[in-house]
Amino acid sequence: MQSKIITLLTPYSKGNLDLKNHLVMAPMTRSRAVNNLPNDLMAEYYGQRTGAGLIITEGTAPSPDALGYARIPGIFSKPQIEGWKKTTAAVHKDGTKIFLQIMHTGRMGHFHNLPAGAMLVGASSIKATGQIQTDINGLQDFSTPKALTIKEVEAVVQGYVNAAKNAMATGFDGIELHGANGYLLEQFLNPNVNNRTDAYGGNIKNRTRLTLEVAEKTVTTIGNNKVGIRLSPFSKTGDLQPYDESEVHDTYAFLATELNKMKVAYIHIVLNPLIPQATIDAIRSNFDGTIIKAGGFTPETAEQALVNGSADLAAFGKAFLANPDFDKRIETGAALNPVDFKTLYATPDAIGYTDYPTLQK
Ligand SMILES: Cc1cc2nc3c(=O)[nH]c(=O)nc-3n(C[C@H](O)[C@H](O)[C@H](O)COP(=O)(O)O)c2cc1C
């Protein structure tokens, strides 16, 4: 049966973003990078999902301090750059673009997951509630982060710049700065976990300073059309507590205005039912570039968002994870494989990773 999904599967072009369709694979951590090295299995996984016009990789650490989770990849060493080359080649062979998501986990981590000599860091020394998987000792409480000094903040910014350069050397089409879901950049944005009294804490200008410095410096280094950013206004992910609604609104409206001045390629909004329409509208009206939305889409609701202009591109997480041929299933209206939640991150093998069946199998 032919489905009525048309726009999602037709080409998209804006600025320098030329995509074979409007379908984006959302960034998803899968914890297959043993020793934090991107490997052949990961290249196979991404290479299976080239029905997307744009793939955004799993969160990838710009520096050793950013490796808070077990088995997440990095982009700061030679072997990591070499390892990722297999993924970019596997994706490009089918005409799909691929952006590397750069994720500094900040306080969301455990010191057992960090390499020797690295420190768990945050905007302030405020520990996240909850537990995290470690390969050494199973589930552990999150570690208490060390508050970054100004000098260390400068090193963090430089880490993003180096990571952006490395991403270009690896063949990525661009980078996505992970400013969402409670990781380091959002830890600076949220006054409940940022109690700094220096230039990086306090008012909106100060709390957004790190995000905007990272954006500006990476744009200067690799080009505005190669830098996108993910934001999650009103999210509680990563043990972030809500703060004053108008303050949240103003924070994201300001970010959109400043990112617009830098002409970054896109803003990627993580949808959640708590975001007031006014905040989404403010981001949209303050920013002229591409808007990607993600979170809870079905092919039908994504098509609707594209047709009514509330999003330029639609990203899918779990549906892509479980359906390597997601585009074909959208095209034919075929049923989707369900997600196996047990195999998301627990082990580094192929089960629940590269063995989801296609329609042909
Ligand atoms: C297994 C898994 C890992 C994820 N890892 C990341 C990540 O590394 N970076 C990120 O920005 N979001 C991450 N997310 C969130 C997704 O990108 C997406 O926003 C979320 O799954 C909602 O979209 P969906 O309803 O289409 O699944 C992850 C989600 C899942 C299911």
The ligand as an SDF file (V2000), in Angstrom:
LIG
                    3D

 31 33  0  0  0  0  0  0  0  0999 V2000
   19.4170    4.7140   22.6520 C   0  0  0  0  0  0  0  0  0  0  0  0
   19.3240    6.2060   22.5860 C   0  0  0  0  0  0  0  0  0  0  0  0
   20.4810    6.9750   22.6900 C   0  0  0  0  0  0  0  0  0  0  0  0
   20.4200    8.3710   22.5850 C   0  0  0  0  0  0  0  0  0  0  0  0
   21.5870    9.0880   22.5940 N   0  0  0  0  0  0  0  0  0  0  0  0
   21.5770   10.4160   22.3030 C   0  0  0  0  0  0  0  0  0  0  0  0
   22.7830   11.1240   22.0780 C   0  0  0  0  0  0  0  0  0  0  0  0
   23.9100   10.5920   22.1040 O   0  0  0  0  0  0  0  0  0  0  0  0
   22.6840   12.4500   21.8070 N   0  0  0  0  0  0  0  0  0  0  0  0
   21.4750   13.1010   21.7450 C   0  0  0  0  0  0  0  0  0  0  0  0
   21.4210   14.3130   21.4880 O   0  0  0  0  0  0  0  0  0  0  0  0
   20.3110   12.4310   21.9340 N   0  0  0  0  0  0  0  0  0  0  0  0
   20.3330   11.1130   22.1670 C   0  0  0  0  0  0  0  0  0  0  0  0
   19.1420   10.4130   22.2510 N   0  0  0  0  0  0  0  0  0  0  0  0
   17.8590   11.1130   22.0060 C   0  0  0  0  0  0  0  0  0  0  0  0
   17.4380   10.9660   20.5380 C   0  0  0  0  0  0  0  0  0  0  0  0
   18.3030   11.6570   19.6770 O   0  0  0  0  0  0  0  0  0  0  0  0
   15.9970   11.4740   20.2960 C   0  0  0  0  0  0  0  0  0  0  0  0
   15.9310   12.8420   20.6150 O   0  0  0  0  0  0  0  0  0  0  0  0
   14.9740   10.6950   21.1150 C   0  0  0  0  0  0  0  0  0  0  0  0
   15.1310    9.2930   20.9390 O   0  0  0  0  0  0  0  0  0  0  0  0
   13.5380   11.0750   20.7500 C   0  0  0  0  0  0  0  0  0  0  0  0
   13.2790   10.7740   19.4140 O   0  0  0  0  0  0  0  0  0  0  0  0
   12.3730    9.4830   18.9960 P   0  0  0  0  0  0  0  0  0  0  0  0
   11.0470    9.6780   19.6900 O   0  0  0  0  0  0  0  0  0  0  0  0
   12.2640    9.5680   17.5040 O   0  0  0  0  0  0  0  0  0  0  0  0
   13.0920    8.2690   19.4670 O   0  0  0  0  0  0  0  0  0  0  0  0
   19.1730    9.0200   22.4050 C   0  0  0  0  0  0  0  0  0  0  0  0
   18.0150    8.2380   22.3410 C   0  0  0  0  0  0  0  0  0  0  0  0
   18.0750    6.8660   22.4050 C   0  0  0  0  0  0  0  0  0  0  0  0
   16.8090    6.0490   22.2610 C   0  0  0  0  0  0  0  0  0  0  0  0
  1  2  1  0
  2  3  1  0
  2 30  2  0
  3  4  2  0
  4  5  1  0
  4 28  1  0
  5  6  2  0
  6  7  1  0
  6 13  1  0
  7  8  2  0
  7  9  1  0
  9 10  1  0
 10 11  2  0
 10 12  1  0
 12 13  2  0
 13 14  1  0
 14 15  1  0
 14 28  1  0
 15 16  1  0
 16 17  1  0
 16 18  1  0
 18 19  1  0
 18 20  1  0
 20 21  1  0
 20 22  1  0
 22 23  1  0
 23 24  1  0
 24 25  2  0
 24 26  1  0
 24 27  1  0
 28 29  2  0
 29 30  1  0
 30 31  1  0
M  END
$$$$
